Amino acid sequence: MKIGLDVLGGDFAPNATMHGAMMALKELPSTDKIVLLGDKDNILAFLKEENVSPSMFEIVDAPDLIEMDESPTKALVNKPNSSISTGFRMLKHEEIDSFASAGSSGAMLVGAIYSVGNIQGIIRPSSPAYIAKENGGMSILIDVGTNPDAKPDVMYQFGLLGSLFAEYVFHVKNPRVGLLNIGSEEKKGSLTTQSAFQLMKESKDYNFLGNVEGRELFRDNVDVIVCDGFVGNIVLKQVEAMYRVLVKRGIKDSYLDRFNYEIYGGTPILGVNGNVIVGHGISNSTAIKNMILLSREITEANLPARIKHALEQYTINNI
């Protein structure tokens, strides 16, 4: 397996990405190869300083960086030698099995859509996040920013994508899917959530249990929590902010520790024809290591093929 890593991506790159790659190397099977995409001279100088043989990695020269404030579409065209452009080109031509970056999330999304493309039948790709349950399990929150104005049929598909992710990456049998809303009643919420509920309650594509309220986020009521990207992003950043406040105040707890983004590394872009993983912009070396390990897990799960298969039995058009 070849795991592509954008060495230039992230606030603390390239030191954090390089150290993370070296840490991941110790935990990957010897048959796997990490493909480093970045400034080749800088990568070689870093490895020499760390007394690590370049032969431990595959190195691809891609010296240009797509900045966070650049237009993703323009940057991908104008910077063909950027680490992100090169990574997607290699992914499209199957020279790598996955591509991960803690760089511009906008460029990663646009690159995924315009290089490997959406899986046929997927209206919009989506990005999930993880919510730690009080009982030790994990919920998938989907979407968390890719689709801030998602329509009901798109939200219906979020349930399918989240369910497949929970089943094949987190190994949850028959995942329970809920719709994030302001009440448990069917007629609660905005017109969008009410319409999404009507689609989801008839679903034969996944196990829909009904509405989930905000106070139930951390309980074991469901395994997948569906919402539009606007709501999901606010929820995710509020959870991250609360975690930082608690840490700053010296509150230590094993449950709270599970909200540390470092242990998850990143999240996949679901619904595209390839294994694309996006990390947090502030990723340190531990987060990068875990992003690489997640890339392997996502690739092994073969999610794009499973999504394609699920869409062959897709029932929403018959509702």
C-alpha positions as CSV (number, residue, x, y, z in Angstrom):
1,M,0.0,0.0,0.0
2,K,1.2,3.5,-0.9
3,I,0.1,6.3,1.4
4,G,0.5,9.8,0.0
5,L,1.3,12.6,2.5
6,D,1.4,16.3,1.8
7,V,4.5,17.3,3.7
8,L,3.8,21.0,3.2
9,G,0.3,20.9,4.7
10,G,-0.5,22.3,8.1
11,D,0.5,25.2,10.4
12,F,3.5,23.3,11.7
13,A,4.7,21.8,8.4
14,P,7.2,20.5,7.4
15,N,8.6,19.6,10.8
16,A,5.3,18.2,12.2
17,T,4.5,16.3,9.0
18,M,8.0,14.8,8.7
19,H,8.2,13.8,12.4
20,G,4.7,12.3,12.1
21,A,5.7,10.3,9.0
22,M,8.7,8.9,10.9
23,M,6.5,8.0,13.9
24,A,3.9,6.3,11.6
25,L,6.6,4.3,9.9
26,K,7.2,2.4,13.1
27,E,3.6,1.3,13.2
28,L,3.0,0.4,9.6
29,P,3.6,-3.0,8.0
30,S,6.9,-3.2,6.2
31,T,5.0,-3.8,2.9
32,D,3.5,-0.2,3.2
33,K,5.2,2.8,1.8
34,I,4.7,6.5,2.8
35,V,5.0,8.7,-0.2
36,L,6.2,12.2,0.8
37,L,5.1,15.1,-1.4
38,G,6.9,18.3,-0.9
39,D,10.2,20.1,-1.5
40,K,12.6,17.3,-2.2
41,D,15.7,19.1,-1.1
42,N,14.1,20.1,2.2
43,I,12.9,16.5,2.8
44,L,16.3,15.0,2.1
45,A,18.0,17.6,4.3
46,F,15.5,16.8,7.1
47,L,16.0,13.1,6.8
48,K,19.8,13.5,6.8
49,E,19.6,15.6,10.0
50,E,17.5,12.9,11.6
51,N,19.8,10.2,10.4
52,V,17.0,8.5,8.5
53,S,17.7,6.8,5.2
54,P,15.7,8.3,2.3
55,S,15.0,4.7,1.1
56,M,12.5,4.4,4.0
57,F,10.2,6.6,2.0
58,E,9.2,7.4,-1.5
59,I,9.9,11.1,-2.2
60,V,8.1,13.2,-4.9
61,D,9.3,16.7,-5.6
62,A,6.3,19.0,-5.3
63,P,7.8,22.3,-3.9
64,D,4.8,24.7,-4.3
65,L,2.4,25.3,-1.4
66,I,-1.3,26.2,-1.7
67,E,-1.9,28.8,1.0
68,M,-4.9,28.7,3.3
69,D,-6.3,32.0,2.0
70,E,-5.9,31.2,-1.7
71,S,-8.8,30.3,-4.0
72,P,-8.7,26.5,-4.1
73,T,-9.9,26.3,-7.7
74,K,-7.4,28.9,-9.0
75,A,-4.5,27.5,-6.9
76,L,-5.0,23.9,-8.2
77,V,-4.8,25.2,-11.8
78,N,-2.0,27.8,-11.3
79,K,0.2,25.6,-9.1
80,P,0.4,22.2,-10.8
81,N,3.6,21.5,-8.9
82,S,2.0,22.1,-5.5
83,S,2.0,19.2,-3.1
84,I,-1.8,19.0,-3.2
85,S,-2.1,19.2,-7.0
86,T,0.6,16.5,-7.3
87,G,-1.0,14.3,-4.7
88,F,-4.4,14.3,-6.5
89,R,-2.7,13.7,-9.8
90,M,-1.0,10.6,-8.4
91,L,-4.2,9.4,-6.7
92,K,-6.2,9.8,-10.0
93,H,-3.5,7.7,-11.8
94,E,-3.5,5.1,-9.0
95,E,0.2,5.8,-8.2
96,I,-0.8,6.1,-4.5
97,D,-3.7,4.4,-2.7
98,S,-4.6,7.3,-0.5
99,F,-3.8,11.0,-0.1
100,A,-3.7,12.9,3.2
101,S,-3.1,16.5,4.0
102,A,-3.4,18.9,6.9
103,G,-3.3,21.8,4.4
104,S,-6.0,23.8,2.8
105,S,-9.3,21.9,3.3
106,G,-10.9,23.9,0.5
107,A,-8.2,22.8,-1.9
108,M,-8.5,19.2,-0.7
109,L,-12.3,19.2,-1.3
110,V,-12.0,20.9,-4.7
111,G,-9.1,18.6,-5.7
112,A,-11.1,15.5,-4.7
113,I,-14.1,16.5,-6.7
114,Y,-12.2,17.6,-9.9
115,S,-9.6,14.9,-9.9
116,V,-11.0,11.6,-8.7
117,G,-14.5,12.9,-8.9
118,N,-17.8,12.0,-7.1
119,I,-18.9,8.4,-7.0
120,Q,-21.8,8.2,-9.5
121,G,-25.1,8.8,-7.7
122,I,-23.5,10.8,-4.9
123,I,-25.1,14.3,-5.0
124,R,-22.4,15.9,-2.8
125,P,-19.4,14.5,-1.0
126,S,-19.3,15.1,2.7
127,S,-17.0,15.3,5.7
128,P,-17.6,13.5,9.0
129,A,-16.2,14.1,12.5
130,Y,-16.1,12.0,15.7
131,I,-18.1,12.5,18.9
132,A,-17.0,10.5,21.9
133,K,-19.8,8.7,23.7
134,E,-20.0,8.5,27.5
135,N,-20.0,4.7,27.4
136,G,-16.7,4.5,25.5
137,G,-18.0,4.3,21.9
138,M,-17.9,6.7,19.1
139,S,-20.5,8.5,17.0
140,I,-20.1,9.9,13.5
141,L,-21.3,13.5,13.0
142,I,-22.0,14.2,9.4
143,D,-21.6,16.8,7.8
144,V,-19.3,19.2,9.5
145,G,-18.8,22.0,7.0
146,T,-18.5,20.7,3.4
147,N,-22.2,21.3,2.7
148,P,-23.5,24.2,4.9
149,D,-26.8,24.5,2.8
150,A,-27.5,20.8,2.3
151,K,-31.0,19.9,0.9
152,P,-33.1,17.0,2.3
153,D,-32.0,14.5,-0.4
154,V,-28.3,15.3,0.4
155,M,-28.9,14.9,4.1
156,Y,-30.5,11.5,3.3
157,Q,-27.3,10.5,1.6
158,F,-25.3,11.6,4.7
159,G,-27.1,8.9,6.6
160,L,-26.0,6.3,4.1
161,L,-22.4,7.6,4.0
162,G,-22.1,7.8,7.7
163,S,-23.6,4.4,8.2
164,L,-21.1,2.8,5.8
165,F,-18.2,4.7,7.5
166,A,-19.4,3.5,11.0
167,E,-19.8,-0.1,9.8
168,Y,-16.5,-0.6,7.9
169,V,-14.1,1.7,9.7
170,F,-15.5,1.6,13.3
171,H,-16.9,-1.9,12.9
172,V,-20.4,-1.1,14.2
173,K,-23.0,-3.7,13.2
174,N,-26.1,-2.2,11.7
175,P,-25.3,1.4,12.8
176,R,-28.2,3.5,14.2
177,V,-28.8,6.7,12.4
178,G,-30.4,9.8,13.9
179,L,-31.2,13.3,12.6
180,L,-29.9,16.2,14.7
181,N,-32.9,18.4,15.5
182,I,-34.4,20.7,18.1
183,G,-36.9,18.1,19.4
184,S,-37.7,14.4,19.1
185,E,-41.1,15.0,17.4
186,E,-41.4,14.3,13.6
187,K,-42.7,17.8,12.9
188,K,-40.0,19.7,14.8
189,G,-37.3,21.8,13.2
190,S,-36.7,23.7,10.0
191,L,-38.5,22.8,6.7
192,T,-35.2,21.2,5.6
193,T,-35.0,18.9,8.6
194,Q,-38.7,18.1,8.5
195,S,-38.3,17.1,4.8
196,A,-35.2,15.1,5.5
197,F,-37.0,13.3,8.3
198,Q,-39.8,12.3,5.9
199,L,-37.2,10.8,3.5
200,M,-35.2,9.1,6.2
201,K,-38.1,7.5,8.1
202,E,-38.9,5.4,5.1
203,S,-35.3,4.4,4.5
204,K,-34.4,0.8,3.5
205,D,-30.8,1.9,3.0
206,Y,-29.9,2.2,6.7
207,N,-31.3,1.9,10.2
208,F,-32.9,5.3,10.9
209,L,-34.2,5.8,14.5
210,G,-35.5,9.4,14.4
211,N,-34.5,12.8,15.7
212,V,-31.7,13.4,18.1
213,E,-31.5,16.5,20.3
214,G,-28.3,18.4,21.2
215,R,-28.3,17.1,24.8
216,E,-28.1,13.5,23.5
217,L,-24.9,14.0,21.5
218,F,-22.7,12.1,23.9
219,R,-25.2,9.3,24.8
220,D,-25.3,5.9,23.1
221,N,-28.7,6.6,21.4
222,V,-27.3,6.5,17.8
223,D,-24.0,5.8,16.0
224,V,-24.5,8.3,13.2
225,I,-25.8,11.9,13.7
226,V,-26.9,13.6,10.5
227,C,-27.0,17.4,10.1
228,D,-26.2,20.0,7.5
229,G,-22.6,21.3,7.3
230,F,-23.6,24.6,8.9
231,V,-24.9,23.1,12.1
232,G,-22.3,20.3,12.2
233,N,-19.4,22.7,12.0
234,I,-20.8,24.8,14.8
235,V,-21.3,21.7,16.9
236,L,-17.8,20.4,16.2
237,K,-16.1,23.7,17.0
238,Q,-18.1,24.2,20.1
239,V,-17.0,20.7,21.3
240,E,-13.4,21.5,20.5
241,A,-13.6,24.9,22.3
242,M,-15.1,23.3,25.4
243,Y,-12.3,20.7,25.4
244,R,-9.7,23.4,25.3
245,V,-11.4,25.4,28.1
246,L,-11.4,22.3,30.3
247,V,-7.7,21.5,29.6
248,K,-6.8,25.1,30.2
249,R,-8.5,24.9,33.6
250,G,-6.5,21.8,34.5
251,I,-9.5,19.4,34.4
252,K,-8.2,15.9,33.6
253,D,-10.5,13.0,32.7
254,S,-10.1,9.9,30.5
255,Y,-13.4,10.6,28.8
256,L,-12.6,14.2,28.1
257,D,-9.2,13.1,26.7
258,R,-11.1,11.4,23.9
259,F,-12.0,14.8,22.5
260,N,-8.4,15.6,21.7
261,Y,-8.2,15.9,17.9
262,E,-4.7,14.4,17.9
263,I,-5.8,10.9,18.5
264,Y,-8.0,10.8,15.3
265,G,-5.6,12.5,12.9
266,G,-8.2,13.5,10.3
267,T,-11.4,12.6,8.5
268,P,-12.1,11.2,5.0
269,I,-14.0,13.0,2.3
270,L,-16.8,10.5,1.8
271,G,-18.5,10.0,-1.6
272,V,-15.5,10.5,-3.9
273,N,-13.7,7.9,-6.1
274,G,-10.6,7.7,-3.9
275,N,-9.3,7.7,-0.4
276,V,-8.8,11.3,0.6
277,I,-8.1,12.3,4.2
278,V,-8.1,15.8,5.6
279,G,-6.3,16.7,8.8
280,H,-6.7,19.6,11.2
281,G,-4.7,22.7,10.2
282,I,-3.0,22.8,13.6
283,S,-1.9,19.1,13.5
284,N,1.2,18.3,15.4
285,S,3.4,15.2,14.7
286,T,1.1,12.9,16.8
287,A,-1.9,14.0,14.8
288,I,0.0,13.5,11.5
289,K,1.0,10.0,12.6
290,N,-2.6,9.2,13.3
291,M,-3.8,10.7,10.0
292,I,-1.4,8.4,8.2
293,L,-2.6,5.4,10.2
294,L,-6.2,6.4,9.5
295,S,-5.4,6.6,5.8
296,R,-4.3,3.0,5.9
297,E,-7.5,2.0,7.7
298,I,-9.7,3.9,5.2
299,T,-7.9,2.3,2.3
300,E,-8.3,-1.2,3.8
301,A,-12.0,-0.6,4.4
302,N,-12.4,0.1,0.6
303,L,-15.1,2.6,1.2
304,P,-15.5,3.9,-2.3
305,A,-16.3,0.4,-3.6
306,R,-18.7,-0.2,-0.7
307,I,-20.5,3.1,-1.4
308,K,-20.8,2.2,-5.1
309,H,-22.3,-1.2,-4.1
310,A,-24.7,0.4,-1.7
311,L,-25.9,2.8,-4.4
312,E,-26.7,-0.1,-6.6
313,Q,-29.4,-1.0,-4.1
314,Y,-30.3,2.6,-3.4
315,T,-34.0,3.1,-2.6
316,I,-34.5,6.8,-2.2
317,N,-35.7,7.2,-5.8
318,N,-38.5,4.8,-5.0
319,I,-39.7,6.5,-1.9
